[in-house]
Amino acid sequence: MSNYFLMGMKNPQKVASAFAPDNIKLAYQLIQDLESISVLPFDLNLLKLSLKKDRLVNSDDLSDLNETWLDYQPNSLAWPLASEKLKIIIEKSLTGNEGIDWIVAHVFGNGERREYYIPRFKKLLDVLDIDKTMFIPGTNRIIKPCFSLSKISKYSVFHKPSENNLWEITLGLYVSDTLKKAIQKEKLTGIVFDKIFIT
């Protein structure tokens, strides 16, 4: 059986994270506003996030970080924020069934600006084994997804279905083993992979 993975961000003790301005809506509220937009209408700024005792502290001093610009950059919106390298690898692996486009995000840090990319799904993908997926009783809210191999085999990247339009810009990207290996081969930074449950 093929393996598939949830692609996530590493959680070191301190990391550069891209922050949206304070006056911006919450991430889930922004999705509808971005539907016909290809460039994020605000900039992101890198701040250092550090775990101090039992709380997170942020600072604009990035000088003691080993790596500032990650290929999978943490951010205050909790969206996938991909470097150009990561975007290119994902694009090369697409089967053509995913329906992905990209929103450009301008990120500032250490006196420079870099372009990052937010993947956006243009169609809701049918990927679940409904019988084995755990839902909150009486709702379609997922507690624990179970993915159907026969459905996800058409995709190299996919999202978990969710209510409203939250699947368009998802909190987590699911990837094929082939894409995972391509990312690892290029030694892209800031990424971890967790194997997912499929039937």
N, C-alpha and C positions, 0 to 999 in steps of 0.2 A: 504494500500500500504506500502511496506517495505521502510525504510529510508536508505539512503547512504550518506556518508560524505567525504569531502576533509579533509585529515589529514594534519595539518600544524604545524608550530613551533610558540611557544609563542614569543612575542616581548616585553620583559621587558625593563626598562631603561638601565640596564646593564646586560650582560650575557657573559658566556664563549662560545667562538666560535672557532671551529677547522679550522685552516688556512693551506692551501697548501703552499709549497714554492713559492717564487715570480717568479721563472723561469718556472713554470709549465704552460702548455697550458690552454686556457679557457675551461670550463667544457664541452661545446658542442663539442669541438675539441678532447677531450680525449676519448669520447665514443668508437670510432672506434679502438683506440689503446688498449682498455681494453677488446675487444671482446673475446679473448682466455685466459684471465688472471683472476686468482681467488684471487690475493692479490694486493692491490693498490701498484704500484711500487715506491711510495714516502710516507713519513710520514706526519701526520697532527699535528700541535702544537696548544695548546689552548692559546688564547689571550682573554683578557677582552675587549668587545665592550661596549662603553658607549655612550649614546645620550647626547651631549653637545650642548645646544642651537639648532641649526638646522643642525648639522653634527655629524657623527659617529667618535669616537676616539678609537684607540686600545692601549692596554697596556699589558705587560707581568706580571703585578701584579694582581694576582687572589685572594689576601688575603681578600678582603672585599665582596666577593660573598657569598651569602647564599648557593647556590648550584653550583658546578663546573661541575660535570659529570651528564649530563641529559640523559634520555632515548631516546630522539629525539634531538640530538645535532646539534645546528646551525653550519654552516660551510661555508667557502668561496666559495665552489663549488655550493652551494644551492641545493645539492642532499639530499635525505633522508639518514640520518646517524643514524642507530638504535643500541641501546645497545643490549647486548646478551639477556636480559629479553624481550625486545620488539621483537627481532627476533624470540624467542621461541614462544611467543604468536601468532605472525603472522603465523609461520609455523604450529602451531596446528590448526589454523582456515582454512588453504588452502583447497580448494575443489579438487585440482589436475588438474584444467583446466587453472590455471594462467600462468604456465611456468616461474616460478621465480627461479633464483639462486642468490647467494650472493657473493659480493666482500668483502674480509676482509680489513679493514683499521686500521692501527696502529695510535693511538692518544696519544700524550705526553702532560702532564700537571701536575703541582705541584709535580714534581719529580717522577712521575709514568707513566707507559704505560698501556693503555687499548685497547682491541680489540673492534671495532665497525664494523657494517655490512651495506653495500650498496645493496639494492635490485636491481636486474637486470632482466628485462623481456626478455625472449628468443623468444617471438613471439608477433606480433602485434595483439592486441585484438579488436574485433568488438563489440563496446559498445555504439555507438551513435545512437540517433534518428536523422537521417540525415535531415529529413524534418523540424525539429524544432531547429536544431543547427544553430547558426549564424556564417557565414563565411565572411571573407573579399571578397567582390565581385570579381568574376573571378578567385579565388584561392581556395585552400583547407585549408587555414590557418583559424583556429578557433578563433572567437571573444568570443563567449559564447557557451559552450557545453551544449547539452541536451542529457541525457543518457536514453537509452531504458531499462526499467525494465526487459523485457523478455530476453534481452541480458546480463545485468550485474548480473542477479540472479544466473548465473553459477560461479560467482567469489566472493571471500571474499575480495580480493584486486585487483585493476585494475588501468590502466593508461589511460590518455587521448591520443588519437591518435595525432601524429604530423608528420611534414615533416621529411624526411631523417630518421635517426635512433635515433632521440631525445626521442622517447618513450621508448627506451631500459633502459636508466637510466633517469628517469623522475624527473621533479622538484616537482611534487606533487603526493602523493598516495591517491587513493580513496578507502574507506573501507566500509564494510557492518555494519549495526547496531549491529550485533552480535559481530563483532571484536571490534568495538568501546566500547561496554559495557565490554568486556574482558579486554581491556586496562585500562578503568576507574576503574574497580574492583581492579586491581593490583596497582592503584595509580601511574602509570608511569608519569615521569616528562617531561616538555618541550613541551607538546602536546595540541593543540586545534583542535576542529572539527567544520566544517562549513557544514551545510546541502546543498546538491546539488539538482539541478533540474532534475527530471526524469519523464518519461511518460509511 
